[in-house]
Amino acid sequence: MKLNLIKSLFLGLGFLCLTINVNAQKFGYLNSAVLLSELAEVKAADSELETYQKQLMSSGEAMVKAFETKYNQYAKEAGEGLLSKIQMQEKEGELGLEQQKIQAYEVEVQQKIIKKRELLYQPILDKVKIAIEAVGKENGYTMIFDASNGTILHANEGDDVLALVKAKLK
């Protein structure tokens, strides 16, 4: 009987401690997409990235125009019967190689843009992470969730730390 009473007492104390620990935790959330869209550094990075992309695309467009000119010349000469079958095969081979170069350049452009985006955004993301961690520590948050990716089912308006993080970044 005493054993059951002692077990019940420890079980009750365990639940009490658990309840106190759960109630002591403080959770916050912010919408990182909103935060990033409002940062001047992100707007500057986006502008720089857009300029870089336009430069790369203009080079690609020049390659496509040169290809189109060569193809149209080939089509005209072939249509008029000015080329032999061997000459036609040679021209088609040259055009095929040029088309492959254009496709390879398109892949290269995509890779360069991804690398440039990472290069521009990483310092900004690092700065935001440091600010979020500081807000969490200074305000006693156990966890801060990102509401932009849909992981929050419910959040109290009073725990939105977006304003605090923005203030820390300024």
C-alpha positions in Angstrom: 0.0 0.0 0.0 2.8 2.4 0.9 4.6 1.4 -2.3 1.5 2.4 -4.4 1.2 5.7 -2.5 4.9 6.5 -3.1 4.5 5.6 -6.8 1.5 7.8 -7.1 3.3 10.6 -5.3 6.3 10.4 -7.7 4.0 10.1 -10.7 2.1 13.2 -9.6 5.3 15.2 -9.0 6.6 14.1 -12.5 3.4 15.4 -14.1 3.7 18.6 -12.1 7.3 19.1 -13.3 6.4 18.3 -16.8 3.5 20.8 -16.7 5.8 23.5 -15.3 8.4 22.9 -18.0 5.9 23.0 -20.8 4.3 26.2 -19.4 7.8 27.8 -19.1 8.6 27.4 -22.8 8.1 30.4 -25.0 7.6 30.0 -28.7 7.7 32.7 -31.5 7.3 32.8 -35.2 8.1 35.0 -38.1 7.5 35.0 -41.8 11.0 34.9 -43.4 9.6 35.6 -46.9 8.1 38.9 -45.7 11.3 39.7 -43.7 13.6 39.1 -46.7 11.3 41.0 -49.1 11.6 44.1 -46.9 15.3 44.1 -46.5 17.2 46.6 -48.6 20.1 44.2 -49.0 17.9 41.6 -50.7 16.5 44.3 -53.1 20.1 45.3 -54.0 21.1 41.6 -54.4 18.1 41.0 -56.7 18.9 44.0 -58.8 22.6 42.9 -59.1 21.4 39.4 -60.0 19.0 40.7 -62.6 21.8 42.8 -64.2 24.1 39.8 -64.2 21.4 37.6 -65.8 20.8 40.2 -68.5 24.5 40.3 -69.4 24.6 36.5 -69.7 21.4 36.4 -71.7 22.6 39.0 -74.2 25.6 36.8 -75.0 23.3 33.9 -75.5 21.0 35.9 -77.7 24.0 36.9 -79.9 24.9 33.2 -80.3 21.3 32.4 -81.3 21.2 35.2 -83.9 24.5 34.1 -85.4 23.1 30.5 -85.6 19.8 31.7 -87.2 21.8 33.7 -89.8 23.9 30.7 -90.7 20.9 28.4 -90.8 18.9 30.8 -93.0 21.9 31.1 -95.4 22.2 27.3 -95.5 18.5 26.8 -96.1 18.6 29.4 -98.9 21.6 27.7 -100.6 20.2 24.3 -100.2 16.8 25.3 -101.5 18.4 26.9 -104.6 20.4 23.7 -105.2 23.7 25.5 -104.8 25.1 22.8 -102.4 26.2 19.3 -103.1 25.1 16.5 -100.7 28.6 16.5 -99.1 28.5 20.3 -98.6 25.0 20.0 -97.1 26.2 17.3 -94.7 29.1 19.5 -93.7 26.9 22.6 -93.1 24.4 20.5 -91.1 27.3 19.2 -89.0 28.5 22.7 -88.3 25.0 23.9 -87.5 24.5 20.9 -85.1 27.8 21.7 -83.3 26.8 25.4 -83.0 23.4 24.3 -81.6 25.1 22.1 -79.0 27.2 25.1 -78.0 24.1 27.2 -77.5 22.5 24.5 -75.3 25.7 24.1 -73.3 25.8 27.9 -72.8 22.2 27.8 -71.5 23.2 25.2 -68.9 26.3 27.2 -68.0 24.2 30.4 -67.6 21.8 28.6 -65.2 24.7 27.4 -63.1 26.3 30.8 -63.0 23.1 32.4 -61.9 22.6 29.9 -59.1 26.2 30.4 -57.9 25.8 34.2 -58.1 22.5 34.1 -56.2 24.2 32.0 -53.4 27.1 34.4 -53.3 24.9 37.4 -52.9 22.3 35.9 -50.5 24.6 34.0 -48.1 25.9 37.0 -46.2 22.3 38.3 -45.9 21.0 35.0 -44.7 23.8 34.7 -42.2 23.0 38.2 -40.9 19.3 37.3 -40.5 20.2 34.1 -38.7 22.4 35.9 -36.2 19.6 38.5 -35.6 17.0 35.7 -35.1 19.2 33.9 -32.6 19.8 37.2 -30.7 16.1 37.9 -30.5 15.5 34.4 -29.3 18.1 34.7 -26.5 17.2 38.2 -25.5 13.5 37.5 -25.3 13.6 34.1 -23.8 12.1 32.2 -26.7 12.5 28.4 -26.7 11.9 28.2 -30.4 11.0 30.6 -33.2 9.3 29.1 -36.2 9.2 30.2 -39.8 5.6 30.7 -40.8 6.4 31.1 -44.5 6.8 27.4 -45.1 3.5 26.3 -43.7 4.8 24.5 -40.6 2.7 26.6 -38.2 -0.8 25.6 -37.5 -1.6 28.2 -34.9 0.3 31.1 -33.5 -0.6 34.0 -31.2 -0.2 37.4 -32.7 1.7 38.5 -29.6 4.5 36.1 -30.4 5.3 37.3 -33.9 9.0 38.3 -33.6 9.2 39.8 -37.1 9.3 43.4 -35.8 12.0 42.5 -33.2 14.2 40.8 -35.9 13.7 43.8 -38.3 14.7 46.2 -35.5 17.8 44.1 -34.7 18.8 44.2 -38.4 18.6 48.0 -38.5 
